[in-house]
Amino acid sequence: MSTFLLAHDIGTTGNKATLFSKDGDVVASTFYGYNTNYPQVGWAEQNPNDWWKAVCHSTKELLQQANVLANEVASISFSAQMQGVVAVDQKGQLLRDAIIWADMRAEDEAKYLSDSLGFDTIYEITGHRISSSYSGAKIVWIKHNEPDIYQKTYKFLHVKDYLIFKLTGKFGTDYTDASGMNLLDLSKKEWSSKIVDAWGIDGEKLPNLYPSTYVIGEVTNTASAETGLQFGTPVVMGGGDGSCAALGAGIVEDGDIFNYIGSSSWIALCSSEPLIDLEMKTFTFAHIDENKYLPCGTMQAAGTSYQWVRDQIYQNVIGNVGGRKNTYDVMNEEAGRSKPGANNLIYLPYLLGERSPWWDPKAKGSFIGLHVTHTREDIARATLEGITMNLKVVLDTFRKYHGHFNDMWLFGGGAKSLLWRQILADIYGVEIHVPKLLDETTSMGAAIAGGVGAGVIKDLSVAKEWVKKDDSHLPNNEHRQLYDELFHIFQDAYKQLAPINHRLSDLHSKRG
């Protein structure tokens, strides 16, 4: 009987392929990397053939590593980077390299739509601010700048959609990926004719829409020969990486909420309705469950901020740590020797500008209140606290619409720090739960979608059973009172410094 679930997580740096049992155990995992090309400043492209090569290679390696036969695989499903564009002709042949999420070339196209329909209208329809990072503006850029390719394009696909075509010969996308395009009417789960018409996009070039658990096709003979998978194995749509991560975190019921901390960080929750925030601090994706939504807030430089402190201030430690310790262990130990509040030192974590909650690309990072008595320990702790306070602005936005949250799941590399877990609990004022598997969330969500689609798993609620708790942290009320006071100063510091930071950005632009 086919009982194993194969999930491919197609990220920006490579493909992480994971084989799960139907009970949620990781049987084997492997990684295959590829490159990103940057033809011009602000452009980011990848060759989709590299993704396919990664899928073929990692699938064979995974089956061999796990000693699993191809006929024991019940389904193949995907999670993948979102907000890209893959242009293919009617035979599925590539017409150009893929424009990926990090590409920001389509600023003029985004501005045109905003001027035509209005910023608020676009947010109300799609659940997102208009941005050149989304797929819709990129499609219009191709239309304006590469008209021959636009005319030849049969379908504009996402990353996972192209790989699904390679496996099955079928075209389509799911609601989660579609919700990251600035083209989907989020409430109706259909392409918005108002936006499609305003942008002048040929609607026939957009793929058909399916639920994430939909079996879109089966592995073809050609794909079987290239991947080692059995002919006829069901291929399930899966979803965008953010939505898959939420499912893998067990976020399936209204009010379920989680925080992921990696290089960037986000907080997301499950809701029966899209969240239309009047201040537009947050945005909303479709959930893997086609009847649910995923309000979300994403900040730019979470782990990146801590890495910057490591590289700039802990240079004497890097490479000189013995035993099982690494540089971050030393940083956490030192940060733990600083008192909560880091001796009244506040860090604004805006090294890369900011998305949620301020949506300010000209925001700058800074330490506020720096004094000669401050130590390296204070700087390390203030960095962790500043990242967390920025995320609390997002969390408080969700509280405004959904009320109080008692607890929250934490995932990603940041969850490895015991100190950071406690800081999160203290600043958020919620109990923090940490799973045993910190880095399999996204793949796990894709595998669950695949298992439901193939009929191996009863429904998506099994996600709560797959997430195994390793530890929990309750907030320290004494620390929380201190953090509440500093939190107000933190927000005021951003607002007061914003005009100065904008002037600095403008000055930098003038000087090139």
N, C-alpha and C positions, 0 to 999 in steps of 0.2 A: 504493500500500500504506500502511496506517495504521501509522505508526512513532513518533509522538510520545506522550509520557506526561504527563498533566495531574494535578498534585497540588495539593490545597487544604489548607493548614495553618491550621486555625481556632483562633487563639490568643485570649487574654483581651482584647487591645486591637484585634485585627482579623484579617483573612484575608490570608495571604500565598499567592498563587497562583503556581505555577512550572511551566513547560513544559520537559520534559527530552527529549533524544533517547534512543533505545534504547541508546545507548552511554554514557549518563550525563552528557552535556554539558548545561549550562543554556542553553536557547534564549532564554528570556525569563522575567521575573519582575515581579510587581506586588503592590501592597498596598492594601487597602481597610479603613479603620478603622470602629469602632463603639464604643458607650459601655457602661459598666456602671452599674447602678443600685444604690444602697445605701439601701433603705427604712428600715432600722433599724441600730443598731450591731451588728456581727457578721453582718449579712445582705449577700448579694451576688447580684444577679440580672441577667440579660440577656434581651432580646427575641429569640427565635429567628428572627423575621422579618428582623432586622438581619443575621443570619448568611446567610440566603438571599439577601438583597439584595446582600451582599458577594460571594457566589459568582456570582450572575448578572452583576453589573457587572464583576468582575475576570476572569471567563471571556471575556467579549466583548472586553475591553481587551487581554487576553493574546493572543488569536488575531490581533487586528488588529496589535498591536505586533510579533508574530513573523512576520506575513504567512503564517500557517498556516491552511489550510482545515479546516473542521469534520470532514470525512471523513478527515483525516490523523491525527486523535487516536485512538489505539488503546485507551485506557482512561482513566477518571477514578477517582481514589482520594483518600482523606482521611487526614490526621493531625489530631488535635484535642485541645484541653484535655479533661482527664479529670475523673471524680468529680462530674459534674453530674447533674441530673434534668430531663428534658423530658417533661411529662405530655401525652399526646394521646389523643383518642377513636378509635373504630374507623375513622373516615374520615381520621385523621391530623391533625385540627384541634387547634390548641393550646388547652389548658384554663387555662393560666396562664403567666407568664414563667418561664424556666428558672432553677432554683437552680444556681449554678455552684460550682466547686471551692473558692473562697475563703470560701464561706458556712459559718458555724459555729453556726447556730441550734439544731442538733439534739443538743445536749449531753445532755439528759435521755434521749433515745432511745438514744444510744450507751451511756450509763451503765446503762440498763435491760438491754441485751443483755449487757454485761460482768458485771452482777450475776447474770444468769440462767444464763449458760453458763461464765463464767470467762474472764479475760483470756487465759490461756495457751491454752485450747481454741480460741478465736477465731483467735489467731495461727497455731496449728498447722493449722487448716482453710484459712484464707484467705491465709496468708503475710503478713498485716498486723496491726498493732495495731488495736484498735477505736477509731474516731475519728468525730467528727461531720463531719469533712471528706469522708468517703466517702459514696457515693450511698445506701447502704442506710439509714442513719440519717435521711437527708433524705426518703426515701420514707415512712418511718414518721412523720416529723414532719407530712407532708401528711395522712396517715391520721388523725392525732390532732387536727390543727388546721384542716384543710380537708376534712372528710369527704365533702362533696358532690363535690369535685374528685376525690378518691380513688375514689369509686364510679363516676364517669363515665370514669375513665382506662381505656383499653384496653391501652396499653403505656407503661411508663416507659422512655424512651430516653436515649441520650447525645447529645452535640452532633453528632458526625458521623452518628449513626444517623438523626437528624431530617433532615439534609440528604440522606442517601441515600434516605429516604422521598420527599422532595420531587422527587428525580430519577427514582425508579423506581416509587414506589407500594408498595414492599416494606418490611416491618418486620424488624429483626434487629439484633444487635450482635456484636462479635467477642470473642475470649478476652481480649485485652489490656485493653479497656475494662471488661469484666466483672470482671477481676481487681482493679479499683480501686473495688469496691463494698462490701467486707466481706460479700459474699453468695456468692461463688464458691468451691466446693471446688477449690482450685488443682490438686491432684494428679489429680483425676478429670475436671476441665474440665466440671463441671456445677454447677447451682445447688445450694447446700447446703440440704437439706431440714431439717437440724437448726437452722440459723440462720433460714431462712425461717419455720419453724414457731414458733420462740422469739419472733420479732418480730411474728408474726401477719400476715405479708404474703401476699396472694393471689398464688401462684406464676404464675398465668395472666397476670398483668399484667407479668411479666418477659419480655423478648424472647427469641426463639430464638437459640442460640449458633452462631457460624460461625468458621472460620479467617480470618485477616486477608487471605489471598489469594483468598478465595471471591468469585466473581462473583455478587452478590446479585440483580442485575437489569440492565435496560438503560434508557437515557434515553427517557422517554415523549415523546409529541407535545407535551404541555403544557410539560414541562421544556425541550424543544428550542426552543420558541418564546421561552421566557424567558431561556435561557442562551446561545443561539447554537450549542449542541452539536448534533451530528447525531442524529436519531432512531435508536435501536437501539445506540448506543455502550455498550460494557460498563462497568458501574459495579462497582468492587471495594471490599470492606469497608474495607481499610486498618486503622488502629489508633490507640491513644492516643498522644499526642505523645512521651512518654518512650520507649515501645517503638519507635516509628518512628525516633526519634533514634538509638537503639542500632543499628538495622539500617543507617541511613544512615552510621553511623560504622564500618561493617564488622564489627560485633560479632556474629558468626554461628557461631563454633566455641567449644567449651568452653575457658574461661580467657581468651578475648578480653575486654579491659577498656577502658573509656574514662571520661574526666572531662569534664563540661560545666561551664563557668563563665560564668554570666550574672549577673543580679540575685541569683538563688539559684544553687546549684551541686549537682551530684550525681555520684557515681561508680556505675557499673553494669557488670556482667559477664554473660557468657553461660554458662549452666549447663544440664546435662541434668536436674537435679533442683532442686526448690525449696530454698532455703537457710533452714532453721529455726534461727536463732541463739538460743542459750539465754538470752542477755542482751537479745534483741529490739532490738539496735541498728539492724538493717537490716530491710528488707521485700522482698517478691518479687512482681514483676509477671509476667504471661505475656509471652513473646517473640512477635514476629511469626511466627517459625517455631513452629508449633503443638506441636512436639516439644521445645521448649527453654523455658527460664525466664530471668528477668532480675532477679537479686538486685540491690538498689539501696540507696543511702544518700543522703539529700538534706538539705543544710543550708539554713537560711533566708536569711542575709544575707552572701552572698559579695561580688558586685559592689556590692551595696547598701552594704556597709561602706566600700568604697573611694570610692563616691560620697559617702557621709556625710563622710569626711575631706576630699574635694574641696570640698564645699559649706561646711564649717565652718572649714577651716584654709587653704584655697587661694582664698579669696574675692578676693584681690587679683590672682589670675591669671586667673580666669574672665572671659572676654570681652576679655582684654588680650593674647592670644597671637597673634602674627603668623605669616604664611606658612602652611605646611602643618601646623604644630603645633596641638595642642589642649591643654586643661588636663591631661589624663591623660598626655600626652607629658612635660610638665614634671614631674608627680608621679613618673613612672617614672625620669626622669633624676636627680631629687633622691634618690629611694629607692636608686638605684644608687650614690650617693656615700656611703651609709651602709654600714657593714660587715655581713656576714652575722651575724645575731643581733641586729641593730639596737641594738648596744651594750647588750645584755641587757635590752631592753624587750620585753615580751610583751603581745600583744593578744588578748583573748577576744572573738570576733566574734558576740556574742549580742544584737544590737540589736533583734531581733524574736523573742526567745525562741529555742528551738532544737528542730528535729526530730532527725534523725540527727546525732550518735550518742547524745545524752543524753535526747531526748524530754522537754524541760523548758521549758514555756511561760513560766516565771518566771525563766529565766536572763537575765542582763544583760550588756551589753558593758562592757569595762573595759580600761585599760592598766595593766599590773602592772610595778612597778619604775621608774616615772617619776622622773626626777632633773633637777635644774636644768641639768645639762650636756647633756641630750637636745635634739635639734634637730627641726625639721620633717621633715628627711630621715629621721631615725630613726622618727618616727611613721608616715610613709608606708611605709617598709620593714616595720616591725613589723605593720602592717595586712595586707600581702600574706602575711607569714609566718604570722600567726595564723590567717588563713582556711585556709591550706594545712595547718597542723598539725591543725586541726579535721577536715579531710577525711582526713588520715592516720589518724585514729582509725577512720574507716569502712574505709579501705583495709586496715588491720591486721586488722579483723574478717574481711574476705574472705580475707586470707592465712591466718588460723587454720583456715579450712575448705578452701581451694583451694591452699595452698602459695604459693611465690614467684612473682611476676610480673616478667618481664624488661623489659617495655615497656608503654606506655599511649598511647592516642590522646587528644588534647586538642582540645576544640571550644569555641565560644562567644566572646563578646567578650573575656573574660580572656586568651584565647590570642593576642591581638594584641600583648601585652606580652612583649618578649624577656626582660626581667628576671624577670617572673613565671614564664615557662616554665622558666628555670634554677632558680628557687627551688623550683618543683614537683619538678623532677628531683632536686635536692639533698635535699629533705625526704622525698620518697617513696622515693628510692633506686632509681629506675627510669629507663629512657630514655624521654623524652617525644617523641612524634611529632606534628607539626602539619600538617594538611591545607591544600591550596590554598584550598578553599572552607570557611570557618569557620561561615557562617551558613545553609547550605543542608541541614544534616544531617537535620532532621526531614522536610522536604519530599522529600528524596532517598529516605528510607526508605519513605515513602508511595508514591512513584513506582515503586520497585522492587517493592513488594507488588502494585501495579496492573499492572506489566508481566508479573510471573509469573502473576497471575490471568488476564490476557488472552492468555497464551501467547506474548508478544513476547520475554520473557526466560526463559532455561532454568530457573533456580532462584535462591534467595535468596543463594547464594554469590557472585553477581556483585557484591554490595555491596563485596567486597574489591577488585574491579577499579575500581569507581567512585570509591573514596577515593584521591585522588592526594596523595602526601606532598610537602610544601613544605620542611620543615625538621625536624631532630631535635636533642635536647639530652641529653647524657650527664651523670650526676650527678658532681659534684666531691666526691671522697671526704673531703677535708679539711673542707669545709663540712658534709658529712653528719655527721661526728663531733660537731661543735658543735651541729648541729640535734638530734641524738639526745639530747643532754644537756638542751637547752631543751624538747624535747618532753615529757619526764617532768615538768618543772616546769609546763608548760602544762596537762597533765592534772590535776596536783595543785591548780593554781590554781583551775580550775573547781570541783573537788570541795570545796575549802576555802571558796570564796565562795558556793556554792550555798545554804547556810542563810541567809546574810546577804541574798542577792538575793531569796529567798522572803519574808523578813520585809519587805523594801522593797516587794515586790509587794502583800503583804497590807495594808501601811500605805496604799499608794496606793488599794487597793480600798475601805478604810474611809472614806477622805477623798473618794472619788468622783472 
